[in-house]
Amino acid sequence: MEITIIHRQDDVIHFLAEGINVSFANALRRTMLTRVPAMAIDEVLVLENTSVMYDEILAHRMGLVPLVTDLESYNLPQDCDCEGKGCSLCQCTLTLEKEAGSEEVVVYSGDLTSQDPKVTVASDKIPLVKLAQNQRLIIEAYARLGTGLENAKFQPVSTVSYKYVPIVEVEESKCTKCEACVEVCPKKIFKINGDVITTQSTLDCSMCEICVQECEPGAITIGSKNDAFLFKVESTGALSPETIVEKASEILKERVRVALDFAGTL
């Protein structure tokens, strides 16, 4: 598999994967969704809550806050020496203490304080609850590593998608230069270059074939490559998109190795 980064911005990466089939592409996508570990709040100890929100709902909202994850410093509970009972190698403590005075106060994710500076909230602008006058919150929360197989809150990605690499061709002998394709194409793939219709940014093509329907039969053909796919990976902020792709590739490789070893024993 050869990977070429097409575009990278903030927590989103677009890359081209070549030399694979659709089964492998889907396996890679599912691995990023369900098997790459990420940190999330899993246990919440509510010491004081005089807000109108129930403890259970507040704990659920806190669990959905993405946390920046340090995979090097923490173990999955099942792989830790404490056997998942909770220790500094598999668990991180976060605290929240907030009190409203004479005015209403909105409690945000940024009000959570972590004992580990490497494990912080990915966004500090996520609202948790609104406190009315003189209401108070004192909470102690425990975050750990997990995977999407266990719960969606552990998924390090918000969206993962892929599509075939489009091939757009213009047959000059059948093209009447009516320019209809230029006008109807929603992705602006076609352009006029002198008296010739040419293509640009063909990777953006959604393969809707509106241009094919508007033009003369055979003037425009749209196909796709069978061994290349365009991926879009959007991170929640828990891990960088590059780390997610690399970790998913390693996990998928190891799973294939184990499967082959098992098949060899049959």
Protein Blocks (a to p, Z undefined) as FASTA:
>chain_A
ZZddfbdchjaccdddehiafklmmmmmmmmmmmmccdddfbdcdfbdcbfbdfklmmmm
mmmpccdddfklpccfklpmnlonopaklpccdddddddfkbccdddfklpccfblklcc
fbfkbcfbdcdehiacddddddddddfklomklpcbfbdcddddddddddfklpgolomm
mmmmmnlmaccehjaccdehkllpgolommmmmmcehkaccdddfkbccdddddehlacf
klmmmmmmmmmmmmmmmmmmmmmmZZ
